[in-house]
Amino acid sequence: MSAIANITESQVLDALRKVMDPELGKDLVTLGMIKNVKVDGTKVRFSLILTTMACPLKKELETNAVNAVKAIPGVTDVAIETGAQVPQAKQMPDKQPIPGVKNTIAVASGKGGVGKSTVSVNLALALAKTGAKVGILDTDIYGPSLPLMMGLHEPMDATPQEKLIPHEKYGMKLVSVGFMLDEETPLIWRGPLVMQLIKQFLMSVEYGELDYLVIDLPPGTGDVQLTLVQTIPLTGAVIVTTPQDVALIDARRAIKMFQEVKVPVLGIIENMSYFVCPHCNEKSEIFSKGGGEKTSERYNVPFLGKIPLDMEIREGGDEGVPIVEKSPDSEHSKAFREIAGVVASKISVVDLT
């Protein structure tokens, strides 16, 4: 019998064990990313299962995997099928996970006015565009902005078991106290009632099966943040800032808070980073320069990227059509998609590094 006819699945797996994931420092087989190996004579087929279709290393891993199998003597054809399966975050014995939700991403800022809700909505939508199942929880009890930014103002329904049913738009599940109140009705509650409502939003909502729940936090480090970190196992936090010093000082407080409660800080996003004049294309750094990157270096957390100050982003939020949905091919949408890819990639390695 010829050597060609003796190609085995074991040979294929041995070859793929030589292909390393640069982020994790482990091979694809050990990481469980290789599935459905099939050998038909001199032809080999297999699946590469990534942790997100937005993986920035997708092409590199595909090429290296195919080349490794082609190097097996006798192999004449290699077919690879790439898919994605978002991993479940590691559970913590002292905290209760949200049923059906694999990963929770807290989007925080030290102060208001930095565009945190705009970033939350577009980050969530960019993750959803990769094929992931995504929800958004707006926990800004006193100033909810999700209804306006998503163009929804109807109240949420409830199941016979009195669990809230999220709204759905752009393929995402949406929860906010803004769906429970008239637009002009203020919520005048003390801390204990706020904490009770946050717990209800975490544990008494029919989220279904979600890969990511993006949690838009209010500014600061108060009752909502404390309730969140004490109630559920947060996968990680994203800090939103602008480049000027007053925003960065408060962003540093948010970073330190999450570090003290052992929540991984996935990185910093610098919003309103610069403005490009639509008439002359001159770039102006209105709110200073480089503050987000310097803060990331100082606190040893990743810098996830920059979002420009642009009228179209603001208009999208006011109209209920976020920029990632309104202008998916724009440079601004590209920035959000790239950041979403990095966030998804970092989530996939949180418990492995």
Secondary structure, 3 states (H helix, E strand, C coil): CCCHHHCCHHHHHHHHCCCEECCCCEECCCCCCEEEEEEECCEEEEEEEECCCCCCCHHHHHHHHHHHHHCCCCCCEEEEEEEECCCCCCCCCCCCCCCCEEEEEEEECCCCCCCHHHHHHHHHHHHHHCCCCEEEEECCCCCCCHHHHHCCCCCCEECCCCCEECEEECCEEEEEHHHCCCCCCCCCCCHHHHHHHHHHHHHCECCCCEEEEEEECCCCCCHHHHHHHHHCCCCEEEEEECCCHHHHHHHHHHHHHHHHCCCCEEEEEECCCCEECCCCCCEECCCCCCHHHHHHHHCCCCEEEECCECHHHHHHHHHCCCHHHHCCCCHHHHHHHHHHHHHHHHHHHCCCC
